[in-house]
Amino acid sequence: MGSIALGSKCDFTIEDMLVKEEDIDRASRSLKAISHPLRLKILCVLGDKEVSVQDIVDNVGTSQSNISQHLAILRDKGILASRKDANRVYYRVGDYRTLRLISMMQEVFCSAPH
C-alpha cells in the first residue's frame, strides 16, 4: 500500500492506519458528535476552560433544555467531563485530542483570510 504525506510533520502509511482501527473508530465517533453546529459552538465556548451550564446557555444563545440535550450527547460520547458543585454543573472538554482539534479548526476556519 502507499503512504500519505501531510507536509513535513506527519508521514504515515495506510498500514499504520489499519493497525489503529480503534483510534479510527474513536475519531469517527468524535467527529460525528461534534459535527452538529450547536455542539461545535458549545465546544468553542468551552475551549480549555471549565464552564457552568448557565454560562454556556448565555454564550450560545438557546434554551437551557436544548443545551442540556447537546451536553448529554457530548458527555455520553466521552468528549466532555462534568462535575457538580452545589446546584451548578460545570463542563470541560475531557480529551486533550478534542482540544487540539478545536484549536486547529479555530485556526483554519475562524482566522482572517491571508
C-alpha positions as CSV (number, residue, x, y, z in Angstrom):
1,M,0.0,0.0,0.0
2,G,1.0,3.6,-0.3
3,S,1.9,6.3,2.1
4,I,0.2,9.7,2.7
5,A,2.4,12.7,3.2
6,L,0.9,15.6,5.1
7,G,3.6,18.2,5.0
8,S,6.8,17.8,6.9
9,K,5.1,17.0,10.2
10,C,3.3,13.7,9.6
11,D,4.0,10.9,7.1
12,F,2.3,7.6,7.7
13,T,1.4,4.5,5.7
14,I,-2.0,3.0,5.1
15,E,-0.9,0.0,7.1
16,D,-0.3,2.3,10.2
17,M,-3.9,3.5,9.9
18,L,-5.3,0.0,9.6
19,V,-3.4,-1.2,12.7
20,K,-5.1,1.6,14.7
21,E,-8.7,0.6,13.9
22,E,-9.8,1.6,17.4
23,D,-8.3,5.1,17.0
24,I,-10.2,5.4,13.7
25,D,-13.4,4.3,15.4
26,R,-12.9,6.8,18.2
27,A,-12.1,9.6,15.8
28,S,-15.2,8.9,13.7
29,R,-17.5,8.9,16.7
30,S,-16.0,12.1,18.0
31,L,-16.3,13.9,14.6
32,K,-19.9,12.7,14.3
33,A,-20.7,14.0,17.8
34,I,-19.1,17.4,17.2
35,S,-20.3,17.9,13.7
36,H,-23.6,19.5,14.8
37,P,-23.3,23.3,14.7
38,L,-24.7,23.8,18.2
39,R,-22.4,21.2,19.7
40,L,-19.4,22.7,17.9
41,K,-20.4,26.1,19.3
42,I,-20.6,24.7,22.8
43,L,-17.1,23.3,22.4
44,C,-15.8,26.6,21.2
45,V,-17.3,28.3,24.2
46,L,-15.7,25.7,26.5
47,G,-12.3,25.8,24.9
48,D,-9.8,24.8,27.5
49,K,-11.9,26.2,30.4
50,E,-14.5,24.7,32.8
51,V,-17.8,26.5,32.3
52,S,-21.2,26.3,34.0
53,V,-24.3,25.2,32.1
54,Q,-25.8,28.7,32.7
55,D,-22.7,30.4,31.2
56,I,-22.8,28.0,28.2
57,V,-26.5,28.9,27.7
58,D,-25.7,32.6,28.0
59,N,-22.9,32.4,25.4
60,V,-24.6,30.0,22.9
61,G,-28.0,31.7,22.9
62,T,-30.5,28.9,23.0
63,S,-32.7,27.3,25.7
64,Q,-31.2,25.5,28.7
65,S,-33.1,22.3,27.8
66,N,-31.6,22.4,24.3
67,I,-28.1,23.0,25.6
68,S,-28.6,20.2,28.2
69,Q,-29.5,17.7,25.4
70,H,-26.4,18.5,23.4
71,L,-24.2,18.4,26.5
72,A,-25.5,15.0,27.3
73,I,-24.6,13.8,23.8
74,L,-21.1,15.1,24.1
75,R,-20.7,13.7,27.6
76,D,-22.0,10.3,26.5
77,K,-19.6,10.2,23.6
78,G,-16.7,10.8,26.0
79,I,-15.9,14.3,24.7
80,L,-17.0,16.2,27.8
81,A,-16.5,15.7,31.5
82,S,-18.7,17.3,34.1
83,R,-18.7,18.0,37.8
84,K,-21.4,19.2,40.1
85,D,-20.8,21.9,42.7
86,A,-23.9,22.6,44.9
87,N,-26.7,23.4,42.4
88,R,-24.4,24.1,39.4
89,V,-23.0,21.7,36.9
90,Y,-19.7,22.5,35.2
91,Y,-18.4,21.1,31.9
92,R,-15.0,20.8,30.4
93,V,-13.5,19.1,27.4
94,G,-12.3,15.8,28.8
95,D,-10.0,14.7,26.0
96,Y,-6.9,16.7,25.0
97,R,-7.1,15.4,21.4
98,T,-10.5,17.1,21.1
99,L,-9.0,20.4,22.4
100,R,-6.3,20.1,19.8
101,L,-8.9,19.5,17.1
102,I,-11.0,22.5,18.2
103,S,-7.8,24.7,18.3
104,M,-6.9,23.6,14.7
105,M,-10.5,24.2,13.5
106,Q,-10.5,27.7,15.0
107,E,-7.1,28.4,13.3
108,V,-8.3,27.2,9.9
109,F,-11.9,28.4,9.9
110,C,-12.1,31.4,12.3
111,S,-8.9,33.3,11.4
112,A,-8.9,36.2,8.9
113,P,-8.1,35.1,5.3
114,H,-4.5,35.8,4.2
